[in-house]
């Protein structure tokens, strides 16, 4: 006996959008927090953006030259796959722009750090921020903050100091910057050195705490490492990116530097005030803590969590969380990786061949390459889109409500329910049975629910 075929009801397709946004349907709770105001005297965003454009004008000029002179997709710009200018390219740019080769290389490095130039595989290309440079103040400010975050790469570190001591100073500088921001004026270098020495001592004390179990021998820098030269290097590096002025034995944050430090402190405060204490927990726990937040609030949590970690370790943690069994965390992990931006590109590319992560990685890479998020789903094959539909449905079934699962039908690429069921059965997602059973239980149409239950039974028994 064959079961009755349900009427061929057409699925109402929603407007084009990235399927990666579908897990947000799980999030229904509203969390409102008044927008914090920056300290009194902070310039308006438009004025801050003007300052950032001025400070990055030389870098933007070199990036635009590369865009125009080398053309899209050209591999002649770089020599090593790391966006280091080839000698011939640097010399050509110097001639065209009336600069020295040294200036061109310095401006190119600044453009990379600010995201005006991005590395893709073995070539470099203009970043999305360069495209939006003249019209989007927020893109300009994000580019400057990216440069600010990379201050330790913008100025060569002292060659005659222990790498561990340099790393300690880099780790301690946020506290020094916070002190400068709170001081709201010039601070003597002697006072900053005092603070730096205290913070480095704290870091060394924390490292000497011995956890349970066998541990490798710690590599300790000499306890008498002079910090004054390293502080001098750090202040010069921060001055080189426009975060502060340094001279006459004192340092003062610029308006841009003060604003950036305030933004980061605010992000940390947001995370610290969250019920889960997201800034201190592992990636999977942080993502669970963000699951009930609205998108803007969640992004603020991601930024605060990322600010407390090195980029490499944070990206590794997020990808490990995405490999887990919870489909909701998989979607949220890639949302957090969108906040990371360009530094996550090599790691995301590396997981694009893992079946569980492939659809998410392809969408991320497409958006990173400048594809409109509403059109990014077009990079997926039909099978990949179906796999992602099932994975998102699993997230909704686990964390959402029945009406959400019914509405999730609208995001399927298949035009009819029978065709959707055929392709869902063929795609081989490990949660297919549970998703179909949950959908059958939730759907108000008895005929459609019966067809979905039958499909679930066939997947479970391996029948047809």
C-alpha positions in Angstrom: 0.0 0.0 0.0 1.3 3.4 -0.9 0.8 6.4 1.2 -1.2 9.3 -0.2 1.0 11.9 -1.9 0.3 15.4 -0.3 -0.8 18.2 -2.5 2.2 19.8 -4.3 2.1 22.9 -2.1 4.6 25.6 -3.2 7.0 26.9 -0.6 6.9 30.7 -0.3 10.5 31.6 -0.9 11.8 34.5 1.2 13.9 37.3 -0.4 17.5 36.5 -1.1 19.6 36.4 2.0 22.6 34.5 3.4 21.5 31.1 4.8 24.1 31.6 7.5 21.8 34.2 9.0 19.1 31.6 9.6 20.3 30.5 13.0 19.3 34.0 14.2 15.7 32.9 13.9 16.3 31.0 17.1 17.0 34.3 18.9 13.8 35.9 20.0 14.6 37.4 23.4 15.1 41.2 23.3 17.9 42.7 25.4 18.1 46.4 25.3 20.9 48.4 26.7 21.2 52.2 26.4 23.9 53.1 24.0 26.9 54.2 26.1 28.3 57.7 25.5 32.0 58.3 25.0 33.8 60.6 27.5 33.1 64.3 27.4 35.2 66.0 24.8 35.4 63.1 22.4 34.9 64.3 18.9 31.9 63.3 16.9 32.2 60.1 14.8 32.5 62.1 11.6 35.4 64.1 13.0 37.1 61.0 14.2 36.7 59.5 10.8 38.2 62.6 9.2 41.2 62.2 11.5 41.5 58.5 10.6 41.4 59.3 6.9 44.1 61.9 7.3 46.3 59.5 9.3 45.9 56.7 6.8 45.9 58.8 3.6 49.4 57.6 2.5 48.4 53.9 3.0 45.1 54.5 1.1 47.1 56.1 -1.7 49.4 53.1 -2.1 46.4 50.7 -1.9 44.5 52.6 -4.6 47.7 52.7 -6.8 47.9 48.9 -6.5 44.2 48.5 -7.4 44.6 50.7 -10.5 48.0 49.7 -11.7 48.0 46.0 -11.0 44.4 45.2 -11.7 42.1 42.7 -9.9 43.5 39.3 -9.4 47.0 40.3 -10.4 49.7 38.2 -8.8 52.5 40.6 -9.6 52.0 42.7 -6.5 53.5 40.2 -4.0 56.4 37.8 -3.9 55.7 35.5 -1.1 51.9 35.0 -0.6 52.1 37.2 2.5 51.3 40.5 0.8 55.0 41.6 0.9 55.6 43.8 -2.1 57.9 42.3 -4.8 60.9 44.5 -5.5 59.9 45.4 -9.0 56.4 46.4 -7.8 57.7 48.5 -5.0 60.1 50.3 -7.4 57.3 50.9 -9.9 55.0 52.3 -7.2 57.8 54.6 -5.9 58.3 56.0 -9.4 54.6 56.5 -10.0 53.9 58.1 -6.7 57.1 60.1 -6.2 58.1 58.2 -3.1 61.1 56.2 -2.0 60.8 52.4 -2.0 61.1 52.5 1.8 58.1 54.8 2.0 56.1 52.6 -0.3 56.8 49.5 1.7 55.9 51.2 5.0 52.6 52.6 3.5 51.8 49.1 2.1 52.4 47.5 5.5 50.1 50.1 7.1 47.4 49.4 4.4 47.6 45.6 5.2 47.2 46.2 8.9 44.3 48.6 8.4 42.5 46.1 6.1 42.8 48.4 3.0 44.7 45.5 1.4 43.8 41.9 2.1 45.7 38.6 1.5 43.9 35.9 -0.4 45.8 32.8 -1.2 49.0 33.8 -3.0 48.0 37.3 -3.9 46.9 40.6 -2.3 43.9 42.6 -3.4 42.1 45.8 -2.2 40.0 45.2 0.9 36.3 46.2 1.2 37.3 49.1 3.5 39.1 50.7 0.6 36.0 50.5 -1.5 34.0 52.2 1.2 36.7 54.6 2.2 35.1 57.9 1.0 31.5 57.1 1.9 31.5 55.0 5.1 32.8 56.6 8.3 32.3 53.3 10.2 34.5 51.4 7.8 37.2 54.0 8.1 37.1 53.9 11.9 37.1 50.1 11.9 40.2 50.2 9.7 42.0 52.5 12.1 41.1 50.4 15.1 42.5 47.4 13.2 45.7 49.3 12.8 45.6 50.3 16.5 45.2 46.7 17.5 48.3 45.8 15.5 50.5 48.5 16.9 53.2 46.0 18.0 53.6 45.0 14.3 53.7 48.6 13.0 57.1 49.4 14.5 60.0 47.0 14.5 60.6 45.6 18.0 64.0 45.8 19.6 66.3 43.1 18.3 68.4 42.8 21.4 65.6 41.9 23.9 64.2 38.5 24.9 61.1 37.7 22.9 59.3 36.7 26.2 60.0 40.2 27.7 58.6 41.8 24.5 55.5 39.7 24.8 55.1 40.7 28.4 55.2 44.3 27.5 52.7 43.9 24.7 50.4 42.0 27.2 50.8 44.8 29.8 50.2 47.8 27.5 46.4 47.7 27.6 46.6 48.7 31.3 49.0 51.4 30.4 46.7 52.7 27.7 43.7 52.6 30.1 45.7 54.7 32.6 46.5 57.2 29.8 42.8 57.3 28.8 41.6 57.9 32.4 44.3 60.6 32.9 42.9 62.6 29.9 46.1 64.5 29.5 49.9 64.2 29.4 51.5 61.5 31.7 55.2 61.4 32.6 57.0 58.4 31.1 58.4 57.6 34.6 54.8 57.1 35.9 54.0 54.9 32.9 57.2 52.9 33.5 56.2 52.4 37.1 52.8 51.0 36.0 54.3 48.8 33.4 56.8 47.3 35.8 53.9 46.5 38.2 51.8 44.9 35.5 54.7 42.8 34.2 55.4 41.6 37.8 51.7 40.6 38.0 52.0 38.6 34.8 55.1 36.8 35.9 53.4 36.0 39.2 50.4 34.6 37.5 52.6 32.5 35.2 54.4 31.0 38.2 51.1 29.5 39.5 51.6 25.8 39.0 48.5 24.0 37.7 47.7 20.4 38.5 49.5 17.7 36.6 52.8 17.5 34.7 53.8 20.8 33.0 56.7 21.7 30.7 59.5 23.8 32.2 58.6 27.5 31.9 60.8 29.7 29.9 61.4 32.7 32.1 62.9 35.9 30.8 65.6 37.4 33.1 63.9 39.0 36.0 66.2 42.1 35.6 65.2 42.7 32.0 65.2 46.5 31.7 61.7 47.6 30.7 62.4 51.3 29.9 63.7 50.6 26.4 60.7 48.4 25.7 58.3 51.0 27.0 60.1 53.5 24.7 59.6 51.1 21.8 55.9 50.6 22.6 55.2 54.3 22.9 57.0 55.0 19.6 54.9 52.2 17.9 51.7 53.6 19.3 52.7 57.0 18.1 53.4 55.7 14.7 49.8 54.5 14.3 48.4 57.8 15.6 47.2 56.6 19.0 49.3 59.0 21.0 51.9 61.7 21.0 55.3 61.0 22.6 58.0 63.5 23.4 59.6 65.6 26.1 59.4 62.8 28.6 55.6 62.4 28.5 52.9 60.7 26.5 49.3 61.8 25.6 46.6 59.9 23.9 45.3 61.5 20.7 41.5 61.9 20.3 41.5 58.8 18.1 43.6 56.8 20.6 41.4 57.9 23.6 38.2 57.0 21.7 39.6 53.5 20.7 40.7 52.7 24.3 37.2 53.8 25.5 35.6 51.5 22.9 37.6 48.5 24.0 36.9 49.2 27.7 33.2 49.5 27.0 33.3 46.2 25.1 34.9 44.5 28.1 32.4 46.0 30.4 29.5 44.8 28.3 30.9 41.2 28.4 31.7 41.5 32.2 28.1 42.5 32.9 26.6 39.6 31.0 25.2 36.8 33.2 27.6 34.2 31.9 30.7 36.4 32.3 31.5 35.7 28.6 34.9 37.4 28.5 36.5 34.7 30.7 35.0 31.5 29.4 35.8 29.1 26.5 34.4 29.7 23.1 31.5 27.2 23.2 30.3 28.6 26.6 30.7 32.2 25.3 28.6 31.3 22.2 25.9 29.8 24.4 25.8 32.9 26.5 25.3 35.0 23.3 22.6 32.7 21.9 19.8 34.7 23.5 21.2 38.1 22.6 20.1 40.2 19.7 22.6 40.4 16.8 24.1 43.8 17.7 24.5 42.8 21.4 26.0 39.5 20.4 28.5 41.2 18.2 29.6 43.4 21.0 30.1 40.3 23.2 32.2 38.7 20.4 34.4 41.8 20.1 35.0 41.9 23.9 35.8 38.2 24.0 38.2 38.5 21.1 39.9 41.5 22.6 40.9 39.4 25.6 42.7 36.8 23.4 45.3 36.6 20.7 43.7 36.3 17.3 45.2 32.9 16.5 43.9 31.2 19.7 40.5 32.8 19.5 40.0 31.6 15.9 41.1 28.1 16.8 38.7 28.0 19.7 35.8 29.2 17.6 36.5 26.6 14.8 36.7 23.9 17.5 33.3 25.0 18.8 31.9 24.9 15.3 33.0 21.3 14.9 30.8 20.2 17.9 27.4 18.6 17.8 25.4 21.8 18.5 24.3 23.3 15.2 23.4 26.6 16.8 26.9 27.0 18.1 28.2 26.2 14.6 26.3 29.1 13.1 27.2 31.5 16.0 30.9 30.5 15.7 30.9 31.7 12.1 29.1 34.9 13.1 31.9 35.5 15.6 34.5 34.8 12.9 32.9 37.5 10.8 33.7 39.9 13.6 37.4 38.6 13.4 37.5 39.4 9.7 40.6 39.1 7.5 42.9 37.5 10.1 40.5 34.4 10.2 40.7 33.9 6.4 43.5 31.2 6.3 41.8 29.1 9.1 38.4 29.4 7.5 39.8 28.4 4.1 41.5 25.4 5.7 38.2 24.0 7.0 36.3 24.5 3.8 36.8 20.8 2.9 35.3 19.5 6.1 31.7 18.5 5.3 30.3 19.8 8.5 31.8 23.2 8.2 32.0 23.6 4.4 28.7 25.5 3.8 29.5 27.9 6.6 33.1 28.4 5.4 32.0 29.0 1.8 29.5 31.7 2.9 32.1 33.3 5.1 34.7 33.4 2.4 32.2 34.7 -0.2 31.2 37.6 2.1 34.9 38.2 3.0 35.6 38.5 -0.8 33.0 41.3 -1.0 29.9 39.3 -2.1 26.7 40.9 -0.8 25.5 38.8 2.2 22.1 38.5 0.6 23.7 36.9 -2.5 26.4 34.8 -0.7 24.2 31.7 -0.7 24.6 31.5 -4.4 28.1 30.1 -3.9 26.7 26.9 -2.5 25.7 23.9 -4.5 22.2 22.6 -4.2 23.5 19.8 -2.0 25.4 22.2 0.3 22.5 24.5 0.6 20.3 21.5 1.6 22.8 20.3 4.1 22.9 23.8 5.6 19.1 23.9 5.7 19.0 20.7 7.7 21.8 21.9 10.1 19.9 25.1 10.7 16.7 23.2 11.2 18.5 21.1 13.9 19.5 24.4 15.6 15.9 25.5 15.6 14.6 22.2 16.8 17.1 22.1 19.7 16.8 25.7 20.8 13.7 27.3 19.2 10.0 26.9 19.1 7.7 24.9 16.8 6.5 27.9 14.8 10.1 28.8 13.9 10.7 25.3 12.5 7.6 25.6 10.3 8.7 29.1 9.1 12.2 27.6 8.4 10.6 25.8 5.4 10.5 29.2 3.7 14.3 29.3 3.5 14.6 26.1 1.6 16.0 26.3 -2.0 13.6 23.6 -3.2 10.3 24.9 -4.7 8.1 22.1 -3.3 7.9 20.1 -0.2 8.2 16.7 -1.9 11.3 17.8 -3.7 12.7 19.2 -0.4 12.1 15.9 1.3 13.8 13.9 -1.5 16.9 16.0 -1.3 17.0 16.2 2.5 16.9 12.4 2.6 19.7 12.2 0.0 22.1 14.7 1.7 23.0 12.4 4.6 23.0 14.9 7.4 23.3 13.0 10.8 20.4 14.9 12.3 18.0 14.3 9.4 15.6 12.0 11.2 15.3 14.2 14.3 14.7 17.3 12.2 12.0 15.6 10.1 10.3 14.2 13.2 10.3 17.6 14.8 9.0 19.2 11.7 6.2 16.7 11.3 5.1 17.3 14.9 5.1 21.0 14.5 3.4 21.4 11.1 -0.3 22.1 11.2 -1.0 20.6 7.7 -1.9 16.9 8.4 -1.1 15.8 4.9 2.3 17.5 4.9 3.1 16.2 8.4 2.3 12.7 7.3 4.7 13.0 4.3 7.4 14.3 6.5 6.9 11.5 9.1 7.1 9.0 6.2 10.4 10.5 5.0 11.8 10.4 8.5 10.9 6.7 8.8 12.5 5.9 5.4 15.7 7.7 6.5 15.7 5.8 9.8 15.2 2.4 8.2 17.2 3.0 5.1 14.1 2.3 2.9 12.7 4.3 0.0 
